[in-house]
Amino acid sequence: MITKKQIDDFLKTESNRNLWIEILENLVIQQMEREIDILTNSPKERYERVLKRSPQLFQEIPNRHIANYLRMSPETLSRLKKS
């Protein structure tokens, strides 16, 4: 755990502040890309994209959580995995 004071101290230097901004920008971009993916792609395309990017995910995380992340029902994810 980190305290607010530790964060403030870390952000006092310009290089750390720039690093922090870069990290936040990357997080926002990733979230926007995920939202675009969910809104524009079919469930099958979303499943295939995650499978290609992180195949080990399906070994480590329960299907219901993956389905929730992909905004589809667990039944839909199960059908996609079988096909």
C-alpha positions as CSV (number, residue, x, y, z in Angstrom):
1,M,0.0,0.0,0.0
2,I,1.1,3.5,-0.7
3,T,0.1,6.7,1.1
4,K,-1.1,9.9,-0.4
5,K,2.1,11.6,0.9
6,Q,4.3,9.0,-0.9
7,I,2.5,9.6,-4.1
8,D,2.8,13.4,-3.7
9,D,6.5,13.0,-3.0
10,F,6.9,10.7,-6.0
11,L,5.2,13.3,-8.3
12,K,7.4,16.2,-7.2
13,T,10.0,15.5,-9.8
14,E,9.2,16.3,-13.4
15,S,10.4,13.0,-14.8
16,N,8.2,11.0,-12.4
17,R,5.2,13.3,-13.1
18,N,5.8,12.7,-16.9
19,L,6.0,9.0,-16.3
20,W,2.7,9.1,-14.3
21,I,1.0,11.1,-17.1
22,E,2.2,8.6,-19.7
23,I,0.9,5.7,-17.6
24,L,-2.5,7.3,-17.2
25,E,-2.7,8.2,-20.9
26,N,-2.0,4.6,-21.8
27,L,-4.7,3.3,-19.5
28,V,-7.2,5.7,-21.0
29,I,-6.3,4.7,-24.5
30,Q,-6.6,1.0,-23.6
31,Q,-10.0,1.6,-22.1
32,M,-11.2,3.5,-25.1
33,E,-10.0,0.7,-27.4
34,R,-11.9,-1.8,-25.3
35,E,-15.1,0.2,-25.5
36,I,-14.8,0.6,-29.2
37,D,-14.1,-3.1,-29.6
38,I,-17.2,-4.0,-27.5
39,L,-19.4,-1.6,-29.3
40,T,-18.3,-2.3,-32.9
41,N,-17.3,-6.0,-33.0
42,S,-19.4,-9.1,-32.8
43,P,-19.1,-11.5,-29.8
44,K,-17.1,-13.9,-32.0
45,E,-14.6,-11.2,-33.0
46,R,-14.2,-10.1,-29.4
47,Y,-13.6,-13.7,-28.3
48,E,-11.0,-14.3,-31.0
49,R,-9.2,-11.0,-30.2
50,V,-8.8,-11.9,-26.6
51,L,-7.9,-15.5,-27.4
52,K,-5.1,-14.3,-29.8
53,R,-3.8,-11.7,-27.4
54,S,-4.0,-13.7,-24.2
55,P,-4.5,-17.5,-24.7
56,Q,-3.4,-18.3,-21.2
57,L,-6.2,-16.2,-19.8
58,F,-8.7,-19.0,-20.6
59,Q,-6.6,-21.4,-18.4
60,E,-6.4,-19.0,-15.4
61,I,-9.7,-17.2,-15.3
62,P,-13.2,-18.7,-14.9
63,N,-15.3,-18.4,-18.1
64,R,-18.0,-16.4,-16.4
65,H,-15.5,-13.7,-15.6
66,I,-14.2,-13.7,-19.2
67,A,-17.7,-13.6,-20.5
68,N,-18.5,-10.6,-18.2
69,Y,-15.3,-8.8,-19.4
70,L,-16.4,-9.4,-23.0
71,R,-19.9,-8.3,-22.2
72,M,-21.6,-11.5,-23.3
73,S,-23.4,-14.3,-21.5
74,P,-21.4,-17.4,-20.3
75,E,-23.5,-19.5,-22.7
76,T,-22.4,-17.4,-25.7
77,L,-18.8,-17.7,-24.7
78,S,-19.2,-21.5,-24.3
79,R,-20.7,-21.8,-27.8
80,L,-17.9,-19.7,-29.2
81,K,-15.3,-21.9,-27.6
82,K,-16.9,-25.0,-29.0
83,S,-17.0,-23.7,-32.6
